[in-house]
Amino acid sequence: MIIKTILFIARLLVGGLFVFSGLIKVNDPVGTSIKMQEYFDVFSTDISPIFEPLKAIALPIAVILVILEVALGIMVLVGWKVRTGIYLLLLMILFFTFLTFYSAYYNKVTDCGCFGDAIKLTPWESFYKDIVLLVLIVFMVVFRKQLPEGKTAIGKWLTVGSFVLSLVLAVYAIRNLPFIDFRAFKEGVNIPRAMEPSANLEYSYLMRKDGKTVEFDQYPSDESYEFVEMNLKNPEALPKISDFAIWNDNGDHTQQMLSGKKLLIFSHSIQKMDLSLEQMEKISGLINAFQGSDVQVALVAASSEAEMEQFLKDNGIQIGYYMADATVVKTIVRSNPGLVFLEEGTVLGKFHFRNTPDPETAQSLFGQ
């Protein structure tokens, strides 16, 4: 009786957590693929070059992983082929545990992306979470014969349905934008305000004297103390955005881009753009609609100025162009290119290039 109770609780926790984690990442499979690329990049350098080619297929791998998380979680919850499900979950959690341990121990990837951008965990928190799941899954494997092996049609179709639905939602999110934006640059955010601490940052100071370490709230005036380290006491007050910067060969233009009305066309790589003629014409038409208005249009890309200049010349577009960090651009908008409307640094709207708004819709964002 006790074993069955523990098994029931384990099924709820493991199945529920995998479904929750999977759905969050189904919402943003591009973000998961970016995280996978980080891991493959580290592994290709630290472990084996065999991981290098995986970077090119990180998106398909990410999609497979996230829909499997949802479908396997449903299998465990409804009890349909639950024994098969827990074996597959065991393989998956062993893989995840290796990733999180490697990240934590070697401090390589500081955010595992376990829950996308919705819930941030430190590398060690992610590892401990995976250890708990591993223990629960191993427990279910050991006592698998006592697990209910549901063979009902409803369990089968719930599992199959969750797989198909997750796949459809993942593809839709890739071809458009995430359904829910959990990132720091979501609509409604004022970027300049998010770049400032929410409160005064407070620090403590570890000092050593006569072999003893003492913590002070203020740096001691006694010069006989030897400084050890300084720790932030209220990390929750840190700026939500700390790496936003826009520049070109003439200098920094960050503040300029965060003032007035702006339509910024972001690209994490000019060379990797894959625009159809129709999509390019829509973007060009939108740019032309703002010519002569108080809305400044600019291209911001993680590419060289020569690449941007050539791209604009090839498409007959005359706008300013600036550079930005590729990781930041990917965080701002999951599209290459992506359109972001700003007013005094507040994000009014973000659009995938497949969903470029017509001039009337775009102007309405500025209340015009």
Secondary structure, DSSP 8 states (H G I E B T S, - for coil): -HHHHHHHHHHHHHHHHHHHHHHHHHT-HHHHHHHHHHHHHHHHHHT-GGGGGGGGGHHHHHHHHHHHHHHHHHHHHHTBTHHHHHHHHHHHHHHHHHHHHHHHHHT--S---TBTTTB---HHHHHHHHHHHHHHHHHHHHTGGGS--B--HHHHHHHHHHHHHHHHHHHHHHHS--SS--STT-TT-BHHHHTS-SS---EEEEEEETTEEEEESS--S-TTSEEEEEEES-GGGS-S------EETTEE-HHHHTSSEEEEEEES-STT----HHHHHHHHHHHHHTTTSSEEEEEEESS-HHHHHHHHHHTT---EEEE--HHHHHHH-SSSSEEEEEETTEEEEEEEGGG---HHHHHHHTT-
